[in-house]
């Protein structure tokens, strides 16, 4: 009897153990549940709630203007498409025959040797009907009172330029008896060339009243020596006056100027000295800056030159 009870107890333990193992396996193999869907964000007039902000009155008015009116004809409210930039078309790579296919971007121009070519249209000049003074001729005519000229030698050809010359004709005021800043003796001999009958020329620069950044302190070129501290500053001041009044940069060119005032011969001599290079070895020769200034002082005895002699390498005992 006792053995029978022990056998039953053992069997119950085996059954309980099997139930526990089967339950654990069933729990491990159970299919996972699907994840919950995120909450739907409500949308109002195309702007999600919780966004950067509600449309302002200015935004609504802008949208209303951009929206076509109900009674408008189709396409009447459409804005014109912007014109593509000229950089999208490589005009310089086009032949002259194809250049006309892009009239808003390219133009046919001509070199001084009369060779035609295609180039990009200047955005700053595309609205101009004619080429102004100092402008390249291009495909337009010069404005009234101007003529197209090149700077080459003039012979029988209309433009008189040498073969292979890649410069372009400029519109200049040639023939008025005044050599302007865009004119020169080769391109406009009737205004700028000198001869035995006309050794001097009437010049005109861009600033006939004088350079404003200099004339505030110097009413005349001669005052450059009074107000400037050293030779380099005096030279720069005199050159500014020369460029403004006549369009010339060096003293030798001023010798051809007919309307020299307010420059004086002394101003030209001083400018010529200052244009020379400084040389310690040649300091006593008039070919150097130091020697030229010293000679000018001894010739004129102008005490204003003393400060320039101080900057030179001449010793004070040699004065």
C-alpha positions in Angstrom: 0.0 0.0 0.0 2.8 2.3 0.9 4.6 1.6 -2.3 1.5 2.4 -4.3 1.2 5.8 -2.7 4.8 6.7 -3.4 4.3 5.8 -7.1 1.3 8.0 -7.5 3.1 10.9 -5.9 6.0 10.5 -8.3 3.7 10.5 -11.3 2.0 13.7 -10.1 5.4 15.4 -9.8 6.3 14.4 -13.4 2.9 15.7 -14.7 3.4 19.1 -12.9 6.9 19.5 -14.3 5.7 18.8 -17.9 2.9 21.4 -17.5 5.4 24.1 -16.3 7.8 23.4 -19.2 5.0 23.4 -21.8 3.7 26.7 -20.5 7.0 28.4 -20.6 7.6 27.3 -24.2 4.2 28.5 -25.3 4.8 31.9 -23.8 8.2 32.2 -25.6 6.7 31.3 -29.0 3.7 33.6 -28.7 3.5 36.1 -31.7 4.4 39.7 -30.7 1.7 42.3 -30.9 1.8 45.0 -33.6 3.1 48.5 -32.5 0.6 51.2 -31.9 0.1 53.7 -34.7 1.3 57.3 -33.9 -1.3 59.9 -33.3 -2.5 61.7 -36.4 -1.5 65.4 -36.4 -4.4 67.6 -37.4 -3.9 69.9 -40.4 -5.5 73.2 -40.8 -5.2 75.1 -44.2 -2.0 73.3 -45.0 -0.2 74.4 -41.8 0.3 71.5 -39.2 -0.8 72.4 -35.7 2.2 72.9 -33.4 4.2 74.3 -36.4 6.2 77.5 -36.5 3.2 79.7 -36.4 -0.1 80.7 -38.0 0.0 82.7 -41.3 0.2 86.4 -40.8 -1.9 89.0 -42.6 1.0 89.9 -44.9 1.4 86.2 -45.9 -2.4 85.8 -46.6 -2.4 89.0 -48.8 0.6 87.7 -50.7 -1.1 84.4 -51.4 -4.3 86.2 -52.4 -2.4 88.3 -54.9 -0.6 85.3 -56.3 -4.0 83.4 -56.6 -5.8 84.0 -59.9 -9.2 85.7 -59.8 -12.2 83.4 -60.5 -13.2 85.5 -63.6 -9.7 86.0 -65.1 -8.9 84.4 -68.4 -6.6 81.4 -68.2 -3.0 82.4 -68.1 -3.7 86.2 -67.8 -2.3 86.2 -64.2 0.9 84.3 -65.0 4.1 86.2 -64.3 6.6 86.4 -67.1 9.5 84.0 -66.9 12.8 85.6 -65.9 15.4 86.0 -68.7 18.3 83.5 -68.3 21.6 85.0 -67.5 24.0 85.6 -70.4 26.5 83.3 -68.7 24.3 80.4 -69.8 25.3 81.2 -73.4 29.0 81.1 -74.3 28.9 83.8 -76.9 32.7 83.8 -77.5 32.4 80.2 -78.7 29.8 80.9 -81.3 30.5 81.6 -84.9 29.4 85.0 -86.4 26.6 83.2 -88.2 25.1 81.7 -85.1 25.7 84.8 -82.9 22.4 86.3 -84.2 20.4 83.3 -82.7 20.9 84.8 -79.3 20.2 88.6 -79.7 19.4 89.0 -76.0 22.8 87.6 -74.9 25.3 88.0 -77.7 26.4 90.6 -80.3 28.6 90.7 -83.4 31.6 93.0 -82.9 34.7 93.7 -85.1 38.3 93.9 -84.2 40.5 96.8 -85.5 41.8 94.5 -88.2 38.2 94.2 -89.4 37.7 90.6 -88.4 34.2 90.0 -87.1 33.6 87.9 -84.0 30.8 87.1 -81.4 31.0 88.2 -77.8 28.8 88.6 -74.8 26.4 91.5 -74.7 27.3 94.0 -72.0 24.5 94.1 -69.4 25.3 97.7 -68.5 24.9 98.8 -72.1 22.2 96.6 -73.5 19.5 99.4 -73.0 21.6 102.0 -74.8 20.7 102.7 -78.4 24.2 104.0 -79.3 27.8 103.8 -77.9 28.9 106.7 -75.8 32.3 108.3 -75.6 35.0 105.8 -74.7 32.8 102.8 -75.3 33.5 99.9 -77.6 31.6 100.1 -80.9 30.2 96.6 -80.9 27.0 96.1 -83.0 25.8 99.7 -82.3 26.6 103.0 -83.9 28.4 105.7 -82.0 26.3 108.4 -80.5 26.0 111.7 -82.4 29.2 113.8 -82.3 31.4 110.7 -81.9 33.3 108.6 -84.4 34.8 105.0 -84.2 38.6 104.9 -84.2 41.4 102.5 -83.5 44.8 103.3 -82.1 46.7 101.7 -85.0 48.5 103.3 -87.9 46.2 105.0 -90.4 46.7 104.2 -94.0 44.1 103.4 -96.7 41.9 101.1 -94.7 38.9 102.6 -92.9 40.2 101.6 -89.5 43.8 101.5 -90.5 44.8 98.8 -88.0 47.5 96.2 -88.5 46.5 92.6 -89.2 46.0 90.5 -86.1 45.1 93.5 -83.9 42.6 92.3 -81.4 41.8 95.7 -80.0 38.4 97.2 -80.7 37.3 100.5 -82.1 36.3 103.1 -79.5 33.8 105.9 -79.9 35.7 109.1 -79.4 35.1 112.8 -79.9 37.6 113.2 -82.6 37.7 116.3 -84.9 36.8 119.0 -82.3 40.3 120.3 -82.0 40.8 119.0 -78.4 42.7 115.9 -77.5 40.4 114.1 -75.0 41.3 111.4 -72.5 40.2 108.7 -74.9 42.1 110.1 -77.9 45.7 109.7 -78.9 47.9 110.8 -81.8 47.7 107.5 -83.7 43.9 107.2 -83.4 43.0 110.8 -83.8 45.9 112.7 -85.4 43.8 115.7 -86.3 43.3 116.5 -82.6 46.4 114.9 -80.9 49.3 114.8 -83.3 52.0 117.5 -83.1 53.9 118.9 -86.1 56.1 121.8 -87.0 53.1 123.9 -87.7 51.4 122.8 -84.4 54.1 122.0 -81.8 51.6 122.0 -78.9 48.1 120.4 -78.5 45.1 121.5 -76.5 44.4 118.6 -74.0 41.3 117.9 -71.9 41.2 115.5 -69.0 38.2 114.0 -67.2 38.5 116.6 -64.3 39.1 120.1 -65.8 38.7 121.6 -62.3 41.4 119.5 -60.8 41.4 116.4 -58.7 38.9 116.9 -55.8 40.9 114.6 -53.5 43.9 116.8 -54.0 42.5 120.3 -54.7 40.8 120.4 -51.3 44.3 121.1 -49.9 46.0 122.4 -53.1 44.3 125.0 -55.2 47.1 124.7 -57.8 49.7 122.1 -58.7 52.4 124.4 -57.4 51.0 124.1 -53.8 51.9 120.4 -53.8 55.4 121.4 -52.8 54.0 123.5 -49.9 51.7 120.9 -48.4 53.3 117.5 -49.1 56.0 116.3 -46.7 58.4 114.4 -49.0 59.4 113.7 -52.6 57.1 110.8 -53.2 54.1 112.6 -51.9 54.9 115.7 -54.0 55.3 113.6 -57.1 52.0 111.8 -56.5 50.2 115.2 -56.1 51.7 116.6 -59.3 50.8 113.5 -61.2 47.2 113.6 -60.0 46.9 117.2 -61.2 48.3 116.2 -64.6 46.0 113.2 -65.1 42.9 115.2 -64.0 43.6 118.3 -66.2 45.1 116.7 -69.3 44.9 112.9 -69.0 48.8 112.7 -69.0 51.0 111.1 -66.5 54.6 112.2 -67.1 56.4 115.5 -67.3 57.7 115.1 -70.8 54.2 114.8 -72.1 53.3 118.1 -70.5 55.8 119.8 -72.8 53.3 119.3 -75.6 50.4 120.9 -73.8 49.2 124.2 -75.2 46.8 125.0 -72.3 49.4 124.4 -69.6 47.9 126.6 -66.8 47.7 126.2 -63.9 51.0 124.3 -64.3 54.1 126.4 -64.5 57.5 125.5 -66.0 58.9 125.1 -62.5 56.2 122.5 -61.7 57.2 120.5 -64.8 60.9 120.7 -64.0 60.2 119.5 -60.4 58.0 116.7 -61.7 60.7 115.6 -64.1 63.2 115.4 -61.2 60.9 113.4 -59.0 60.2 110.9 -61.7 63.9 109.9 -61.7 65.2 107.1 -59.6 67.1 107.7 -56.4 70.7 106.6 -56.6 73.4 107.1 -54.0 76.2 106.4 -56.5 74.9 109.0 -58.9 73.6 111.4 -56.3 75.7 114.3 -57.7 74.6 113.7 -61.3 71.5 115.3 -62.7 70.4 111.9 -64.0 69.4 110.9 -60.5 66.6 112.4 -58.4 69.0 113.8 -55.8 71.2 115.5 -58.4 68.3 116.9 -60.4 66.7 118.4 -57.3 70.0 119.9 -56.2 70.6 121.4 -59.7 67.0 122.8 -59.7 67.6 124.4 -56.3 70.9 126.0 -57.4 69.2 127.3 -60.5 66.1 128.8 -58.8 67.1 129.2 -55.2 63.6 128.2 -54.2 63.7 127.6 -50.4 60.7 125.2 -50.6 63.0 122.6 -52.3 65.1 122.5 -49.1 62.9 119.7 -47.6 63.3 117.6 -50.7 67.1 118.1 -50.5 66.8 116.9 -46.9 65.2 113.6 -48.0 68.0 113.2 -50.6 71.3 111.5 -49.9 73.3 114.7 -50.4 75.0 115.8 -47.2 73.9 119.0 -45.6 77.5 120.3 -45.9 77.3 120.1 -49.7 74.5 122.6 -49.9 
